Amino acid sequence: MDGVAYQRALGRELQQMRMRRRWTRAQLVRRLPVELSAQALASYETGTRSCTVVRFVELCMALETSPHDLLERVHDQVSRDDHPASLKVDLTRLALDDRQPLAPARRWAAAEVGRQAGGSRDLDLSALESLAALCGLPVVELVRMLRQD
């Protein structure tokens, strides 16, 4: 079992749920029954820090979601391999991709190709997370789109 993958997947889910509600970290922190800093919440969302079971339940309650449902989504993400450790991306193909959600990724890929940085790039999970955030997509969706022929 890959504990880091679970922490990252949980963090992504927490962040996406917060963002869907259009809450800042500070707004979510204010909804918690026990004090938590926005910085600590950020470390949960990035998967760099694990939370206790009690903190996890508090976050779920504040986000108005079932802990069971959230854990099930996290487990499904980790076990489906939708969040690879890295993904080889064809920059030339991405620079020509006309799907609207990928517009920011397309501009980045075109700039990389223009710098003659090569035709492909291995993006690690951190880079995939950054690119997904840039595109306003969940990492799972970005990976699916990049894997499509």
C-alpha positions in Angstrom: 0.0 0.0 0.0 1.3 3.4 -1.0 0.6 5.8 2.0 1.9 8.8 0.2 -0.5 8.2 -2.7 -3.4 8.0 -0.3 -2.3 11.2 1.5 -2.1 13.0 -1.9 -5.4 11.7 -3.1 -7.1 12.7 0.1 -5.6 16.1 -0.1 -6.8 16.5 -3.7 -10.3 15.5 -2.7 -10.4 17.9 0.2 -9.1 20.8 -1.9 -11.5 20.1 -4.8 -14.5 19.9 -2.4 -13.4 23.2 -0.8 -12.9 24.8 -4.2 -16.3 23.6 -5.5 -17.9 25.5 -2.6 -15.8 28.5 -3.6 -14.3 28.7 -0.1 -10.9 29.9 0.8 -8.8 27.9 3.2 -9.5 30.5 5.8 -13.3 30.1 5.3 -13.1 26.3 5.7 -10.9 26.7 8.8 -13.5 28.9 10.4 -16.1 26.2 9.9 -14.1 23.7 12.0 -15.0 23.0 15.6 -11.3 23.1 16.7 -8.6 25.6 15.7 -6.5 24.8 12.7 -4.3 27.1 10.7 -4.8 27.7 7.0 -1.2 26.6 6.6 -1.9 23.2 8.2 -5.0 22.8 6.0 -2.8 23.6 3.0 -0.4 20.8 4.1 -3.3 18.4 4.2 -4.5 19.5 0.8 -1.0 19.0 -0.8 -0.6 15.6 0.9 2.6 16.7 2.7 1.0 16.1 6.1 -1.4 13.5 7.2 -4.4 14.2 9.5 -5.7 12.3 12.4 -9.0 10.4 12.1 -10.7 13.0 14.3 -9.4 15.9 12.1 -10.5 14.0 9.0 -14.0 13.6 10.4 -14.1 17.3 11.4 -13.1 18.3 7.8 -15.8 16.0 6.3 -18.4 17.5 8.6 -17.3 21.1 7.7 -17.4 20.1 4.0 -20.8 18.4 4.5 -19.7 15.1 3.2 -19.6 11.6 4.5 -16.2 10.4 5.7 -17.1 7.0 4.2 -17.9 8.4 0.8 -14.7 10.5 0.8 -12.5 7.6 1.7 -14.1 5.5 -0.9 -13.3 8.1 -3.6 -9.8 8.4 -2.4 -9.3 4.6 -2.4 -10.8 4.4 -5.9 -8.4 7.0 -7.2 -5.4 5.3 -5.8 -6.4 1.8 -6.9 -7.4 2.9 -10.4 -4.0 4.4 -11.1 -5.5 7.6 -12.4 -2.8 9.4 -10.5 0.4 8.0 -11.9 3.8 8.8 -10.3 4.7 10.3 -13.7 3.2 10.5 -17.2 5.0 10.9 -20.5 3.3 13.8 -22.4 3.8 14.4 -26.1 4.4 18.2 -26.1 3.9 18.6 -29.9 0.5 16.8 -29.7 -0.6 18.8 -26.7 0.4 22.1 -28.3 -2.1 21.2 -31.1 -4.9 19.9 -28.9 -8.0 22.1 -29.4 -10.0 20.9 -26.4 -10.9 24.1 -24.5 -10.1 22.8 -20.9 -6.6 22.2 -22.1 -6.0 25.7 -23.3 -3.5 26.6 -20.6 -1.6 23.3 -21.0 -1.6 23.9 -24.8 0.1 27.3 -24.4 2.7 25.8 -22.0 3.4 22.9 -24.4 3.7 25.3 -27.4 6.2 27.4 -25.5 8.2 24.3 -24.6 8.2 23.1 -28.2 9.2 26.7 -29.3 12.2 26.5 -26.9 13.1 23.2 -28.7 12.8 21.4 -25.4 12.1 18.2 -27.1 9.0 16.4 -28.3 7.9 14.8 -25.0 8.3 15.4 -21.3 7.9 13.1 -18.3 5.7 15.0 -15.8 5.9 13.8 -12.2 2.8 13.9 -9.9 3.7 17.4 -8.7 3.9 18.8 -12.2 0.6 17.0 -13.1 -1.1 18.6 -10.1 0.2 22.0 -11.1 -0.9 21.6 -14.7 -4.3 20.4 -13.6 -4.7 23.4 -11.3 -3.7 25.7 -14.1 -6.3 24.1 -16.3 -8.9 24.1 -13.5 -9.3 20.4 -13.8 -9.1 17.5 -11.3 -5.8 15.6 -11.8 -7.8 12.5 -12.7 -9.5 14.4 -15.6 -6.3 15.9 -16.8 -4.6 12.5 -16.9 -7.5 11.0 -18.8 -7.4 13.8 -21.3 -3.7 13.5 -21.8 -3.9 9.7 -22.2 -6.5 10.0 -25.0 -5.3 9.5 -28.5 
